[in-house]
């Protein structure tokens, strides 16, 4: 900012204007001052946008300082505005400060003028520097958000390409079992791609609206496998929770794996039933994910976690990745319950968000 202070002086007395200019000169301030005494002249000077400070008399024959203050604040929220007046009552002085005046000086105490100008000038420069830093930070954040969106978009596209390649490869595989392995891997990749798609579409890319994601995932799984909706119904009850990507991906893959197993094996020979997906968060901040069906179930002698199929290995590995615990039962259908806490960093973010929301509401 220029060292020369550009001042608009609202004053109808030529003598007082000269005295104030002499006071500023005597203290070594470098300034350019333009004097006006009516509203049209004041607005013209103000609208140039070339002012660093306003000095204003409180009362003028055809204009008044409070109106000048209001006009100034409508255009410039931070511009220093100092009343320099011969008479101002205590109530008027308080009102002026409440309305946005920086300070007020009485003309018979002009020795206070230069310190007030220096202080107002320094505070104004500091506010401008702070605002510029904030604008630079905001611009940098916007740029990073654009780049992050682009990353999610490209990851989603690359995963979709991999999914398409697997599909092409599956077409050339003759063995039904081997072909199904390709299709299962393709669905897992789709589950991950869907997370990046949702984050790309989200206004807050740090967390994912998990209930919205699960609804889309259910549609994807139902389309990928032969499922007669007239016989098998899919129900979901997902609390309005948000996960970061490190929690969303393993949790989404678990749901994909367990739901896929239910669709493939729980209802043979046109058996009717329900697949249910639940996610609730208890009062201790622990998430409880349940994927269950009322299908054929498994025999009491069978230990699904000991079968070492790829799907069960994935579920076990992903549960460990979430620092969770898995419980399952196979009578009257199969039910899996995975309980896991939020990571510490996301717990901190959610507490800060709740605290901020409470502050706004209060």
C-alpha positions in Angstrom: 0.0 0.0 0.0 1.3 3.5 -0.8 3.0 5.5 2.0 1.1 8.6 1.0 -2.3 8.7 2.8 -5.1 9.7 0.5 -7.7 11.6 2.6 -11.3 12.8 1.9 -12.1 15.6 4.3 -15.7 16.5 4.8 -15.6 20.0 6.2 -17.5 23.3 5.5 -15.0 25.6 7.3 -12.0 26.6 5.2 -10.1 27.7 8.3 -10.7 24.4 10.1 -9.7 22.4 7.0 -6.4 24.4 6.8 -5.8 23.9 10.5 -6.3 20.1 10.3 -4.1 19.9 7.2 -1.4 21.9 9.1 -1.7 19.6 12.1 -1.1 16.5 9.9 1.8 18.2 8.1 3.4 19.2 11.4 3.7 15.6 12.5 5.4 14.5 9.3 2.6 12.7 7.6 2.6 12.5 3.9 -0.9 12.9 2.5 -3.1 14.0 -0.3 -6.3 15.6 1.0 -9.4 16.6 -0.9 -12.0 18.7 0.9 -15.7 18.7 0.1 -18.8 19.9 2.0 -21.8 18.4 0.3 -23.2 15.0 -0.4 -22.6 15.0 -4.2 -19.0 16.0 -3.9 -18.4 13.4 -1.1 -20.0 10.6 -3.1 -18.0 11.5 -6.2 -14.8 11.4 -4.3 -15.7 8.2 -2.5 -16.7 6.4 -5.6 -13.3 6.9 -7.2 -12.1 4.2 -4.8 -8.8 6.1 -4.2 -9.2 6.9 -0.5 -7.3 5.6 2.5 -9.0 7.6 5.2 -12.0 9.9 5.8 -12.1 12.8 8.2 -15.6 14.3 8.6 -17.3 17.0 10.6 -20.3 15.8 12.4 -22.7 18.6 11.3 -22.6 20.6 8.1 -25.2 23.1 6.6 -26.4 20.8 3.8 -25.1 17.4 4.9 -24.1 15.5 8.0 -21.4 13.1 9.1 -23.6 10.2 10.1 -25.1 10.1 6.5 -21.5 10.2 5.2 -20.6 7.3 7.5 -23.6 5.3 6.3 -22.7 5.9 2.6 -19.1 5.0 3.3 -20.0 1.7 5.0 -22.3 0.8 2.2 -19.3 0.9 -0.2 -16.3 0.1 2.0 -16.7 -1.9 5.2 -13.3 -1.3 6.6 -12.3 2.2 5.4 -11.1 4.3 8.4 -13.7 7.0 9.2 -12.8 9.6 11.9 -15.1 12.3 13.0 -13.3 15.6 13.6 -15.9 17.9 15.0 -16.4 21.0 17.2 -19.3 19.6 19.1 -20.6 16.1 19.6 -22.5 14.9 22.6 -21.7 11.6 24.4 -24.7 9.8 23.0 -23.9 11.0 19.5 -20.3 9.8 19.9 -21.4 6.3 21.1 -23.9 6.1 18.2 -21.2 7.0 15.7 -18.9 4.2 17.0 -21.7 1.7 16.9 -22.5 2.7 13.4 -18.9 2.0 12.3 -16.9 5.1 12.9 -13.2 4.4 13.7 -12.8 7.2 16.2 -13.8 10.8 17.0 -11.7 13.8 17.7 -12.8 17.2 19.0 -11.3 20.2 17.2 -10.1 21.8 20.4 -8.0 18.6 21.0 -6.3 18.2 17.6 -3.2 16.8 19.3 -5.1 13.5 19.3 -5.6 13.6 15.6 -2.3 12.3 14.3 -2.1 9.3 16.8 -5.6 8.4 15.8 -4.8 8.6 12.1 -1.7 6.5 12.5 -3.5 3.9 14.5 -6.5 3.8 12.1 -4.0 3.6 9.2 -2.1 0.7 10.7 -5.2 -1.2 11.6 -6.6 -0.7 8.1 -3.4 -2.0 6.5 -3.4 -5.0 8.8 -7.1 -5.8 7.9 -6.3 -5.5 4.2 -3.3 -7.8 4.5 -5.3 -10.3 6.5 -8.1 -10.2 3.9 -5.7 -10.7 1.1 -4.1 -13.6 2.8 -7.5 -15.1 3.4 -8.4 -14.6 -0.3 -5.1 -16.3 -1.3 -5.8 -19.2 1.0 -9.4 -19.5 -0.3 -8.2 -19.4 -3.9 -5.6 -22.0 -3.1 -8.3 -24.2 -1.5 -10.6 -23.8 -4.5 -7.7 -24.8 -6.8 -7.0 -27.9 -4.6 -10.7 -28.8 -4.6 -10.8 -28.7 -8.4 -7.6 -30.8 -8.6 -9.1 -33.3 -6.1 -12.3 -33.5 -8.0 -10.3 -34.2 -11.1 -8.4 -37.0 -9.3 -11.6 -38.7 -8.2 -13.0 -38.3 -11.7 -9.9 -39.9 -13.3 -9.7 -42.7 -10.7 -13.4 -43.5 -11.3 -12.8 -43.5 -15.1 -9.7 -45.7 -14.8 -11.6 -48.2 -12.6 -14.5 -48.3 -15.1 -11.9 -49.1 -17.8 -10.6 -51.9 -15.7 -14.1 -53.1 -15.1 -14.8 -53.1 -18.9 -11.6 -55.0 -19.6 -12.6 -57.7 -17.1 -16.0 -57.9 -18.7 -14.4 -58.4 -22.1 -12.1 -61.0 -20.7 -15.0 -62.8 -19.0 -16.8 -63.1 -22.4 -13.9 -65.2 -23.8 -13.8 -67.5 -20.8 -15.8 -70.7 -21.4 -15.8 -72.2 -17.9 -18.7 -70.8 -15.9 -16.8 -70.9 -12.6 -13.8 -69.0 -14.0 -16.1 -66.5 -15.8 -17.9 -65.8 -12.5 -14.6 -65.0 -10.9 -14.1 -62.3 -13.5 -17.6 -60.9 -13.0 -17.2 -60.9 -9.2 -13.9 -58.9 -9.5 -15.7 -56.6 -11.9 -18.4 -55.9 -9.3 -15.8 -55.2 -6.6 -14.2 -52.6 -8.9 -17.6 -51.0 -9.6 -18.1 -50.7 -5.8 -14.9 -48.7 -5.5 -15.5 -46.7 -8.6 -18.9 -45.7 -7.2 -17.2 -44.2 -4.1 -15.0 -42.0 -6.3 -18.0 -41.0 -8.4 -20.0 -39.9 -5.3 -17.0 -38.0 -3.9 -16.5 -36.2 -7.2 -20.2 -35.2 -7.2 -20.1 -34.1 -3.5 -19.7 -30.5 -2.3 -17.5 -31.9 0.6 -14.9 -34.3 -0.8 -13.5 -35.1 2.6 -16.4 -37.3 3.5 -19.0 -39.5 1.7 -22.8 -39.5 2.4 -22.8 -43.3 3.0 -26.5 -43.8 3.0 -26.7 -42.4 -0.5 -23.8 -44.6 -1.6 -25.4 -47.8 -0.2 -28.6 -47.1 -2.1 -26.6 -46.8 -5.4 -24.6 -49.9 -4.5 -27.7 -52.0 -3.9 -28.9 -51.0 -7.4 -25.5 -52.0 -8.9 -25.4 -55.4 -7.3 -29.0 -56.1 -8.2 -28.3 -55.3 -11.8 -25.1 -57.4 -11.9 -26.5 -60.7 -10.8 -29.8 -62.5 -11.8 -32.2 -61.4 -9.0 -36.0 -61.7 -9.3 -37.3 -58.7 -7.4 -40.7 -60.4 -7.2 -39.2 -63.2 -5.1 -36.3 -61.5 -3.3 -36.7 -58.1 -1.7 -33.8 -55.9 -0.6 -34.3 -53.7 2.4 -31.9 -51.2 3.8 -31.9 -49.0 6.9 -28.8 -46.8 6.8 -28.4 -43.9 9.3 -27.4 -40.5 7.9 -23.7 -41.1 8.5 -20.7 -39.8 6.6 -17.4 -41.7 6.2 -14.0 -40.6 4.8 -12.6 -42.5 1.9 -10.4 -44.7 4.1 -13.6 -46.0 5.9 -16.0 -45.9 3.0 -14.0 -48.2 0.7 -13.6 -51.1 3.1 -17.1 -50.7 4.4 -18.5 -50.5 0.9 -16.6 -53.6 -0.2 -17.8 -55.6 2.8 -21.5 -54.7 1.9 -20.8 -55.6 -1.7 -19.3 -59.0 -0.8 -21.9 -60.0 1.7 -24.8 -58.8 -0.4 -23.4 -60.6 -3.5 -23.1 -63.9 -1.6 -26.7 -63.6 -0.4 -27.9 -62.9 -3.9 -26.0 -65.8 -5.4 -26.5 -68.5 -2.7 -29.3 -67.7 -0.2 -32.3 -68.2 -2.4 -32.0 -71.2 -4.7 -34.9 -72.7 -6.7 -37.0 -69.6 -6.8 -37.1 -69.3 -3.0 -38.7 -66.1 -1.6 -37.0 -64.0 1.0 -35.4 -60.7 2.1 -31.9 -59.4 2.1 -31.5 -56.7 4.7 -28.7 -54.1 5.2 -28.5 -52.0 8.3 -26.0 -49.4 9.6 -26.5 -47.7 12.9 -24.2 -45.8 15.2 -24.6 -46.2 18.9 -24.2 -43.6 21.6 -20.5 -44.5 22.0 -19.7 -43.6 18.3 -19.4 -47.3 17.3 -20.9 -48.2 13.9 -22.8 -51.5 13.5 -23.1 -52.9 10.0 -25.5 -55.8 9.5 -26.0 -57.7 6.3 -28.5 -60.5 6.7 -30.9 -62.8 4.8 -33.6 -65.3 5.6 -32.5 -67.7 3.0 -31.4 -71.3 3.2 -28.6 -70.6 5.8 -25.7 -72.9 6.4 -25.4 -76.2 8.3 -24.2 -75.9 12.0 -21.0 -77.8 11.1 -20.0 -75.2 8.5 -17.6 -72.4 9.5 -17.8 -69.7 6.8 -14.8 -67.9 8.1 -12.7 -71.1 7.9 -13.7 -71.9 4.3 -11.0 -69.5 3.0 -13.0 -68.4 0.0 -11.8 -65.1 -1.5 -15.0 -63.4 -0.5 -14.7 -64.4 3.2 -11.0 -63.6 3.3 -11.8 -60.2 1.9 -14.5 -59.6 4.5 -12.2 -60.7 7.3 -9.3 -58.6 6.0 -11.5 -55.5 5.5 -13.0 -55.8 9.0 -9.5 -55.8 10.4 -8.7 -52.8 8.3 -11.6 -51.0 10.0 -10.3 -52.1 13.5 -13.7 -53.9 13.7 -15.1 -57.1 15.1 -17.2 -59.6 13.1 -19.9 -61.9 14.4 -22.0 -64.2 12.2 -24.7 -66.8 12.5 -26.1 -69.2 9.9 -29.4 -70.5 11.3 -32.6 -69.3 9.6 -30.5 -67.5 7.0 -27.1 -66.0 7.3 -26.4 -62.8 9.3 -23.1 -60.8 9.6 -22.6 -58.1 12.1 -19.5 -55.9 11.8 -18.9 -53.3 14.6 -16.2 -50.7 14.1 -15.3 -47.3 15.4 -14.7 -44.1 13.4 -11.0 -43.3 12.9 -9.7 -40.7 15.4 -9.2 -38.0 12.7 -12.8 -38.3 11.5 -14.1 -38.3 15.1 -12.3 -35.0 15.6 -13.7 -33.5 12.4 -17.3 -34.6 13.3 -17.0 -33.2 16.8 -15.7 -29.9 15.4 -18.6 -29.8 12.9 -21.2 -30.5 15.7 -19.6 -27.8 17.9 -19.7 -25.3 15.0 -23.3 -26.2 14.3 -24.3 -25.8 17.9 -22.6 -22.4 18.0 -24.5 -21.2 14.9 -27.9 -22.4 16.4 -27.2 -20.7 19.7 
